[in-house]
């Protein structure tokens, strides 16, 4: 498996993965994203110095993405992951998370917000070294400190 920086040619795949019904169910914002809105967001994201998007590939196939959103004021990065729906259930999330964290150039604390219903994602983050630092009715709050 390898991770590379996202390019605009990845835009359509990421939109399709984002609008997958299971992804939407497990997302904080569950509405389907319109292509024009996603294209604008993605174009802006690729130019945002505080956002890093990695694409994971295995044997030439895109298997998932990780996004880091760096908060300079508070010196932490929020991490999101989404798998290609065809790649779920293969144990790839932990590998992607670990590799993305290793490649991420900022050594700040990394946080993640996971829906309590998303047991697989919470398990992947914990196997990747994240510890729960809080929760509420709907979400678990996880952190990895270096």
BATOR-338900 format. One line per 2 residues: for each residue x, y, z negated of C-alpha. Coordinates in steps of 0.25 Angstrom, whole numbers, plus 5000, padded with zeros to 4 digits. Layout:
% BATOR-338900
X/Y/Z ~ ...
//
This chain:
% BATOR-338900
5000/5000/5000 ~ 5005/5014/5003
5000/5028/4999 ~ 5001/5040/5008
4996/5054/5008 ~ 4982/5056/5015
4981/5062/5028 ~ 4969/5068/5035
4967/5055/5043 ~ 4963/5048/5030
4951/5058/5028 ~ 4940/5049/5035
4945/5037/5027 ~ 4944/5044/5014
4931/5050/5017 ~ 4925/5036/5020
4931/5030/5007 ~ 4925/5042/4999
4912/5040/5005 ~ 4911/5025/5003
4899/5022/4994 ~ 4908/5015/4983
4918/5027/4983 ~ 4906/5036/4981
4900/5029/4970 ~ 4913/5029/4962
4917/5044/4966 ~ 4914/5055/4957
4907/5062/4968 ~ 4899/5052/4975
4893/5060/4987 ~ 4897/5056/5001
4907/5065/5007 ~ 4905/5072/5020
4916/5070/5031 ~ 4917/5085/5033
4918/5088/5018 ~ 4928/5076/5016
4937/5081/5028 ~ 4938/5095/5022
4941/5090/5008 ~ 4951/5080/5014
4958/5091/5022 ~ 4959/5100/5010
4964/5088/5002 ~ 4975/5085/5011
4980/5100/5009 ~ 4978/5100/4994
4991/5100/4987 ~ 4985/5095/4974
4978/5083/4981 ~ 4985/5071/4986
4978/5060/4993 ~ 4985/5046/4996
4980/5036/5005 ~ 4983/5021/5002
4986/5012/5013 ~ 4988/4997/5014
4992/4990/5027 ~ 4988/5002/5035
4974/5003/5028 ~ 4970/5015/5020
4965/5009/5006 ~ 4963/5021/4998
4966/5035/4993 ~ 4971/5042/4981
4969/5057/4978 ~ 4977/5065/4968
4971/5079/4965 ~ 4981/5087/4957
4977/5097/4947 ~ 4989/5106/4945
4982/5114/4934 ~ 4981/5102/4925
4992/5094/4931 ~ 4985/5081/4934
4980/5074/4947 ~ 4967/5067/4949
4967/5054/4956 ~ 4956/5048/4965
4957/5035/4973 ~ 4948/5029/4983
4949/5016/4991 ~ 4946/5013/5005
4933/5005/5002 ~ 4938/4993/5009
4950/4992/4999 ~ 4942/4992/4986
4944/4980/4977 ~ 4958/4977/4981
4965/4983/4969 ~ 4971/4994/4978
4967/5006/4969 ~ 4977/5003/4958
4988/5002/4968 ~ 4984/5015/4975
4983/5023/4962 ~ 4996/5018/4957
5003/5022/4971 ~ 4996/5035/4972
5000/5039/4958 ~ 5015/5035/4961
5015/5043/4974 ~ 5008/5055/4968
5019/5066/4967 ~ 5013/5073/4954
5016/5066/4941 ~ 5004/5073/4934
4993/5065/4926 ~ 4983/5058/4936
4968/5057/4932 ~ 4956/5050/4938
4941/5050/4936 ~ 4934/5037/4939
4920/5034/4938 ~ 4917/5024/4926
4910/5015/4936 ~ 4922/5014/4945
4928/5003/4937 ~ 4938/4999/4948
4944/5013/4949 ~ 4945/5015/4934
4953/5001/4934 ~ 4962/5005/4945
4966/5019/4939 ~ 4968/5012/4926
4977/5001/4932 ~ 4985/5012/4939
4988/5018/4925 ~ 4977/5028/4922
4971/5029/4908 ~ 4957/5033/4905
4957/5047/4898 ~ 4942/5049/4897
4929/5046/4903 ~ 4915/5051/4903
4901/5045/4907 ~ 4905/5043/4922
4921/5044/4923 ~ 4934/5038/4918
4945/5048/4917 ~ 4959/5042/4920
4973/5047/4919 ~ 4987/5043/4923
4998/5051/4916 ~ 5013/5049/4921
//
